[in-house]
Amino acid sequence: MQTRIDRKFAELKERGRSGLVTFITAGDPDFATSLKLLQALPKAGADIVELGMPFSDPMADGPAIQASSTRALRAGQTMVKTLAMVKSLRENDKTTPIVLMGYYNPIYSHGVDRFLKDAVAAGVDGLIVVDMPPEEDAELRPPANEAGLNFIRLATPTTDAKRMPAVLANTSGFVYYVSIAGITGTAAPDLVDVSAHVGRIKAATEIPIAVGFGVKTKEQVSAIAKLAEGVVVGSALVTAIAQSLDAESNATTETGPKVLALVEQLASALRKPAAATAR
């Protein structure tokens, strides 16, 4: 069965371009502002949206995304509210793929069976659970697949040839290649290294690859788009949210426009070459 993610990558391939995958944390800086951003991201140029599930101990994330989780939790964000955001988006957007990204604890706390049922009902398409390696996914991955959700795994610069088959086994939707070793948003990707590692993954699978971690500029988006089917931008958007807030970390009139302008700028790096070719 084809998912929205499958259909999106097929559509992008037909258009001859890479896709922009954007990340925001659900409920950052508050539910209403976050929902408006989620609803506006596709119009601004996001092809796929990763929606972070706030967690009090996001160990793989850098300071920017850690702070976004703190703001969201302080504002009262819960899993119920996160799923409600997706359901609200689906009232007017039936096509944009939504991937929930985060840690297993909030899913476990919600109850795995209940979570999967609620996620499917809300209109979620895939999951990225960063602290659930292949050897430890039996509680979630098989039932998620049965429910029709893509289970997306991370590959990193340290994923060697011996480890790669385990990472790719039962992966669906896309492979998320982490372009730097370490936490999110703390360094820029080395394009030579990214090219080599993406080539190695492509030799082992036909599943689309999206490259993220440290991608902040239009130039980086353009360069990575030549190597992979998707480009993920997260910390830069979360930082834009943070920079737009007032002294009490509340949203301002600049929050939405600042974030969406950045998405439009980054998306233009993917769309202009395709338009030029069409002419």
N, C-alpha and C positions, 0 to 999 in steps of 0.2 A: 504494500500500500504506500503510495506516494504521500509524503507529508508536505506541509507548506514550505519547509526548508528545502526539500528535494525540488519542489516546483520552482522555488526562487532561484536556486543555482542553475537549474536547466534554462530558465528565462535569461539569466545573466550570461550564460554561455552562448545562447542564441544572439544576444546583443553584442557579444564580443568584448565584454568588460568584466572587471572584478567588482565585487560588491562591498559596500560599506556596512560594517557591523558596529553599531554604537552601544555603549554600556552606560547605564545610569543606575544608581541605587534606588530601589523603590522606597518612597517616603522621604527622600532627601530634597529639600530641607523640611518639607511637610507634605502631607498626603495630597492636598489640592494642587500645589505647585508641581509636584512630581507627576501627577496624573496628566496635567496639561502638557508637560514636556513629553511624556510617553505618547500622547495622542498626536503631538506635533512633529515628532522625530521623522516619521516616514515622509511627510510632506517636505521636510527640510533636506531630505536626501538619504536617510537611513534605509538600507535594504533589509536588514535584519536587526532586531533590537534584543540585546541582552539586558535583562532586568535583574539587578542584584537583590538577593534575599538578605536583608540586614542581619548581622550576627555580631555578638559582642566580642568575639575573638577571631577576627579574620586574618589568620596567621600568614597567608600567602600574599596578602595585599600590602601595598605601600601606604605611606602616611595619608595620601589624598583619599583613597578609598576607605581606609580605616576611619577617617574623620567623617566621611559620608555616612557610614553605618552608624556611627555614634549619633550624628544629627538625626538620622531617621528613627532610631530607637528612642531617642529623647523626645521626639515628636509623637511617639505612640504607634509607630509602624509595627504591624504584626503580619504573620503569614496570611491570615484571613484578609487583611487589607491589601496585601500584595496581589493576591489572586483576584480580589475585587477590582483592582486597577486593570488587570488583563481583561476581565469580563467587560468592563466599561469600554475599553478600547475596541473590543470585538463588536460592539453595537454598531459601529460605523466603519470598521476596518476588518474585513474578512480575509485579507491576503498577507499582510505583513507577518513574517515569522517572529514569534516571541520565544526566547530562550531564558529560562530561569537559571541564574548562575549564583553559586555560593557554596555553602558548607552543609554537611549532612545533619548537623545538630538541629537546625530549625525544621527540617523535614521530619526527622525522627520525633521531635517534640509535638509536631502536628499529628503524627501517626502516619506511617507510610501508606497504608491502604486509603486512608481518608485523603491524604495529600494527593495521591495519584488520581483519585476520583475527582477531587475538587479542581486539580490542575487541568485535567482534560475538559471538564465542564466549563471552566473559565475560558479555554481557548489557548492554553500553553502548547507549544510545539516541541520543545526539547529541554534537556537538562544538562548543565555542566556542574558537577559536584567535585570541587577541587581536592577535597581530602578523602576521596573514595577511589583508591587504585583498583585495578582489575581483580586483584586477589581478594578484595574486601567488598565487592559490590553485589554479592548475592541477595542481600536484603532489598535492593532497590533496582538494579539494572534489569534483571529479567522481567519483573512485573511492570516496570516502566515501558519496556519494549512491547510487552503484551497489550498495554494500554494504548499503544500507538505513538508514544513519545520517543523522539530521537534521544539517544544517550551519547553525548559528545565528550570525547576524551581529550586530555592535554598531552602533547608531545613537547619535549624540551630539548635544549642543546645537549643535555646529558643522557638522552634516550638513545642508547646504543643499539646495534643490530640485533643483539640478543634480546633486548627488552622490547623492541618495536613490535614484534608480532602480538605480544600480550596487550599492548596499547591499542593496536588496530583491531583486535578481535572484538566483535560485537559493537564496534563503534558505528554510529550512523549519523546522518545529517551532514556533518563536516568534522574534520580533525582540527583542533585548535592548537596551532604551533606557537609556543611561548618563545618569543624571539630572543630573550635574554635570560640568563640564569639569575635567580633571586626574586625579589618581590616586585610588584607592579609599579610602573611609573617612576622608577629610580634611575634609569639609564636609557640611552638611545640604542636601537638595534643596529648591529653590524651587518650591512646588507650582503657582504661577501659570505659571511657565515650563514645568514638566513637563506641565501640562494643554495648553498651546499646542502643544508639540512632539509630544506623543502624538496630539493631534487631527490634526496634519499627517501623521503616519505612517499613522493610521487611514484618512485620505482616499486613501492610495496603495496600501493593501494590506488584505486580509482576514485575514492571518496574525496570531495572537495576539501581544500586546505584553506583555513583562515589564519592569518598571522597577526598576533597582537603582543602587547606589553611594550611600553615605551614609544608608541607611535603617536606623534603629536602634531606634525606639520603636514602641509599639503604636499611638500616635496617627498616626505617619507611615504605618504599614502600612494603617490604616483609611482615611486620606485618599487614598493612592495606589490603593487597591483600587477606589475609585470611578472612577478614570481608566483603568485598564489591567486586562488579564486575569491578570497575575501581578505579584507583589511579591517582589523579590530581597533577601535579607539575608545578608551575608557577613562584613564586617569586625566587626560586633557579635558574631557567634558566635565568630570567631577570637579576638577580644579576651577573650571570656568564657573560652575555653580557656586563654589566656595567664595570666589573673588567677587561675586555679585551680591553677596549677603551683607546685611548691616552688622553692627557691632555685637548684636545679640544672636547672630546666625539665623536671622529671619530673612525670608525672601523679599526682594525689592522689585521695583518695576523693571530693573535691568536683568533680572535672573533669566527669564524666558528668552528675550531677544539676544542676550550675550551667548547663551548656549546654542541656540538655533542658528545664529550667524556663523558660529564656528563649524557646525555640522554642514551648513551650506557651502562654506569655503572648502572643507575637506572633500565633500561629495563632488565638487566641481572638478577635482583632480581626476576623477574617474569618468565623468560624463563628457567632458570636452573632447578628449581624443576620439571617443566613439562617434560623436556628432561630426567631427571633422572628417572621419573616414567615410561616413554616410554621404557626405557631400561629394 
